[in-house]
Amino acid sequence: MRGWWQELVGLVLPVDCAGCGEVRMLVCGECRKALGGAEAGPVRPRARPPGLPEVYAAVGYQGAVRAVLLAHKERGALPLAGPLGRALAAAVREAVVREAAVREGVRREAARSGPEVVLVPVPSARRQVRARGHDPARRIALAASAELRRGGTAARVAPVLRQRRAVADQSGLGARQRRENLAGALEICGGGARAAAGGALVLVDDLITTGATLAEAARAVREAGLPVTAAAVVAAPAESFEAFEKSAARKSRE
């Protein structure tokens, strides 16, 4: 009940921009541009957890982007899944194209016409879904899938991951504590391996911080016998982009 009512109110009543507060618009032109994903690329946490696949982000987690993500996740501004989904789609495209080009040794142009993309969202804890009235990553993944299809990329969402045990609240935990908190917490649901098979599997979430959640999701997917192409998120800390660039530059010198 809560979810559809929030969505109806958001669509019908005048609202202020979730990013900057400009009146009578869901997302203003400037904030929509900030979420455009033109700079989508690889990111890397400073302390990369074991098993983390290559991760691609659309934008940096700051300013208007941060405000829009929090409004969608914590304040139930459900129509924001649209612009957030478009941002995630940009990160997914970059992930699929780059990874295909690297693994198959083809030019980026050829890699754009690859297999179907299967988006596997990282699930929220059940208590969080109940409190928020929705699962943010799943909702954004559905919007991203629709955006990809509009752009000519075959895509679908396979929400096959689930929590098999409770985990503590992640806020306030460091990188190592998050890894320990999440170890073994996720699994593929019954029949999930078949549902997610047959395409380029991309793990998706709204945000990456330490990478512990995506690393645990990748472990669960691989344990079920499925290959992970990459992970994609709407946003990452700005320093994650910088960390990747510095790491790549260091490797090129070695």
C-alpha positions in Angstrom: 0.0 0.0 0.0 2.7 2.5 1.1 4.7 2.1 -2.1 2.0 2.8 -4.7 0.6 5.6 -2.7 4.0 7.3 -2.5 4.4 6.9 -6.2 0.9 8.3 -7.0 1.5 11.3 -4.8 4.9 12.0 -6.4 3.4 11.9 -9.9 0.4 14.0 -9.2 1.4 16.7 -6.8 3.9 19.5 -7.6 7.3 18.7 -6.1 10.7 20.5 -5.8 13.8 19.1 -7.5 15.3 16.4 -5.4 18.8 17.5 -6.2 18.8 21.2 -5.7 15.3 22.2 -4.5 14.2 24.1 -7.6 10.5 24.4 -7.4 7.8 22.4 -9.2 9.9 19.8 -11.0 11.0 16.3 -10.0 14.6 16.8 -11.3 15.7 20.1 -12.9 17.7 20.3 -16.1 21.1 20.8 -14.3 20.6 17.9 -11.9 19.4 15.7 -14.7 22.6 16.6 -16.5 24.6 15.6 -13.4 22.9 12.2 -13.6 23.5 11.8 -17.3 26.4 9.3 -17.0 28.5 11.0 -19.7 31.6 10.3 -17.5 30.7 6.7 -16.7 33.7 4.5 -16.1 35.5 2.1 -13.9 35.9 2.7 -10.2 37.9 1.0 -7.5 37.6 1.2 -3.7 40.9 2.1 -2.1 40.9 -1.2 -0.1 39.6 -3.6 -2.8 37.8 -6.6 -1.2 38.7 -10.1 -2.6 36.4 -11.3 -5.3 35.1 -7.9 -6.3 34.4 -7.8 -10.1 35.3 -4.8 -12.2 32.9 -2.1 -11.1 31.6 0.8 -13.3 29.8 3.9 -12.0 27.9 6.6 -13.8 28.6 9.5 -11.6 30.4 10.7 -8.4 28.5 10.5 -5.2 28.3 14.1 -4.3 26.0 17.2 -4.4 22.8 16.8 -6.3 23.5 13.1 -7.1 23.8 12.3 -3.4 20.6 14.2 -2.7 18.6 12.4 -5.4 19.8 8.9 -4.4 18.9 9.6 -0.7 15.5 11.0 -1.7 14.7 7.8 -3.7 16.1 5.4 -1.1 15.2 6.9 2.2 12.3 9.3 1.6 10.3 7.2 -0.9 10.5 9.5 -3.9 9.8 6.6 -6.2 9.5 8.4 -9.5 13.2 9.2 -9.1 13.9 5.7 -10.2 13.5 6.9 -13.8 16.5 9.3 -13.9 18.5 7.1 -11.6 17.8 4.1 -13.9 19.1 6.1 -16.9 22.3 6.8 -15.0 22.7 3.1 -14.1 22.0 2.2 -17.8 25.0 4.4 -18.8 27.2 2.5 -16.3 26.0 -0.9 -17.5 26.6 0.0 -21.2 30.2 1.0 -20.3 30.7 -2.1 -18.3 29.5 -4.5 -21.0 31.3 -2.7 -23.8 34.6 -2.4 -22.0 34.6 -5.9 -20.5 33.7 -7.5 -23.9 36.5 -5.5 -25.6 39.0 -6.7 -23.0 38.0 -10.3 -22.8 37.3 -11.0 -26.4 39.9 -8.7 -27.9 37.5 -6.8 -30.1 37.1 -3.2 -30.8 34.6 -1.2 -28.7 32.3 -0.7 -31.7 32.0 -4.5 -32.2 31.5 -5.1 -28.5 28.3 -2.9 -28.5 26.4 -5.6 -30.3 26.9 -8.3 -27.7 24.5 -10.7 -25.9 21.5 -9.9 -23.8 22.4 -8.1 -20.6 21.1 -9.7 -17.4 20.9 -7.2 -14.5 21.0 -8.9 -11.0 20.2 -6.3 -8.3 21.8 -6.6 -4.9 18.9 -7.1 -2.5 18.1 -4.9 0.5 17.6 -6.5 3.9 14.0 -7.5 4.5 13.6 -5.0 7.4 14.9 -2.2 5.2 12.4 -3.1 2.4 9.6 -3.1 5.0 10.7 0.3 6.5 11.1 2.0 3.1 8.2 0.4 1.3 10.4 -0.6 -1.7 13.7 -2.2 -2.7 15.7 0.7 -4.2 18.3 -1.3 -6.2 15.6 -3.5 -7.8 13.4 -0.5 -8.8 16.4 1.3 -10.3 17.5 -1.9 -12.1 14.0 -2.2 -13.7 14.2 1.4 -14.9 17.8 0.8 -16.3 16.6 -2.3 -18.1 13.8 -0.4 -19.8 16.3 2.4 -20.8 18.7 -0.2 -22.2 16.0 -1.7 -24.3 14.9 1.7 -25.6 18.5 2.1 -26.7 18.5 -1.2 -28.6 20.2 -3.4 -26.0 18.5 -6.6 -25.1 18.2 -6.5 -21.3 16.2 -7.9 -18.4 16.3 -8.0 -14.6 16.8 -11.2 -12.7 16.2 -10.5 -9.0 17.6 -13.9 -8.0 19.7 -12.9 -5.0 18.4 -13.1 -1.5 19.7 -12.9 2.1 20.1 -16.2 3.9 20.9 -14.7 7.2 20.5 -11.4 9.0 23.3 -8.8 8.9 24.0 -5.9 11.1 23.5 -2.3 10.1 26.4 -1.4 7.8 26.5 2.3 8.7 29.5 3.1 10.9 31.4 -0.1 9.9 34.8 0.0 8.3 35.8 -1.9 5.2 37.0 -5.0 7.1 34.0 -5.0 9.4 31.7 -4.8 6.4 33.3 -7.8 4.8 33.0 -9.8 8.0 29.4 -8.7 8.5 28.4 -9.8 4.9 30.5 -13.0 4.6 28.1 -15.7 3.4 25.0 -13.5 3.8 23.7 -13.9 0.2 22.6 -16.8 -1.9 20.8 -17.5 -5.2 17.2 -18.4 -4.7 15.8 -21.7 -6.0 15.8 -21.8 -9.7 17.7 -18.5 -9.8 20.7 -19.9 -11.7 18.5 -20.8 -14.6 16.7 -17.5 -14.5 19.9 -15.5 -14.6 21.7 -17.6 -17.2 22.1 -16.9 -20.9 23.5 -13.4 -21.0 26.1 -11.0 -19.8 25.4 -11.0 -16.1 26.0 -7.6 -14.4 25.5 -7.1 -10.7 23.8 -3.7 -10.0 23.3 -1.5 -7.0 22.7 2.2 -6.4 26.0 3.0 -4.7 29.4 1.5 -4.0 31.5 2.5 -0.9 33.9 -0.2 0.2 32.7 -2.8 -2.3 32.0 -5.4 0.3 28.3 -5.9 -0.7 29.1 -6.3 -4.4 31.9 -8.7 -3.5 29.5 -10.9 -1.5 27.0 -10.8 -4.3 29.6 -11.9 -6.8 30.6 -14.8 -4.5 27.0 -16.0 -4.3 26.5 -15.8 -8.0 29.8 -17.6 -8.8 29.0 -20.3 -6.2 25.8 -21.0 -8.2 28.0 -21.6 -11.3 27.3 -18.3 -13.1 30.0 -16.1 -14.5 30.0 -12.4 -13.5 30.7 -10.0 -16.4 31.0 -6.9 -14.2 29.2 -4.8 -11.6 27.5 -1.4 -12.3 26.3 1.3 -9.9 24.7 4.7 -10.2 27.3 6.4 -8.1 30.7 6.0 -6.4 32.8 8.3 -4.2 34.8 10.6 -6.4 38.1 9.3 -5.1 37.1 5.8 -6.4 37.4 7.1 -9.9 40.8 8.6 -9.0 42.0 5.4 -7.3 41.3 3.5 -10.5 43.1 6.0 -12.7 46.2 5.9 -10.4 46.1 2.1 -10.3 45.9 1.9 -14.1 48.7 4.4 -14.5 50.9 2.4 -12.0 50.3 -0.9 -13.9 51.2 0.7 -17.2 54.5 1.7 -15.8 55.3 -1.7 -14.5 
